[in-house]
């Protein structure tokens, strides 16, 4: 049984940093369960880790820009689409490691993976039944109640696209004060608290839309309790691992299964 964890979020939300820490933490805790990292961003120039499988070995964005006379954004789109034609090779390389857990670091530009058919192809070609989305919510984008709702809406949109379990994490919590962190946790743990803040701090059409979106997200069950994490000091990484185990391993400790 191989578990696939897709780290996904807006640009700058800390996906690569958290993915790197998670893989290192996993390896430090066991020698019996294998984990590998996969980079799916063809345009990244630097990573805080050395990926075991790297999409840049299959597509070269600079060559694509030159060959097809494309700008950076067009070349990124073309690169992802071209990578799809080599998905079987990528899958074989992953499976050759015989991993128990695969951490997939998705592109910095979220739309490349979340909103193009290529993203669904990657997930469906691997192991969708044992896959989970790790959705990173950037604190800088959701400090206000309406910003928080819009970030949740993006997460719901992503989950709708893939229809696999999603874990919502608040990233970069090492940059937050205790009061700021508690505020986010209150919103995620007590939906009435968030609704009250929306009524207090928004007006007119914005308030009306925010409340209706809040109600819709609540009815859909896409508002979950946040797991605060940091890819710098490791806060919340163990809790994140436990939630992945709960969802995909029936609550059993993954380290103890093997």
Secondary structure, 3 states (H helix, E strand, C coil): CCEEEEEEECCCCCHHHHHHHHHHHHHHHCCCCCEEEEECCCCCCCCCCCCCEEHHHCCCHHHHHHHHCCCHHHHHHHHHHHHHCCHHHHHHHHHHCCCCEEEEECCCCHHHHHCCHHHHHHHHHCCHHHEEEEEEEEHHHCCCHHHHHHHHHHHHHHHHHHCCCEEEEEECHHHCCHHHHHHHHHHHHCHHHHHHHHHHHCCHHHHHHHHHHHHHHHHHCCCCCCEECCCCCCCCHHHHHHHHHHHHCCCCCHHHHC
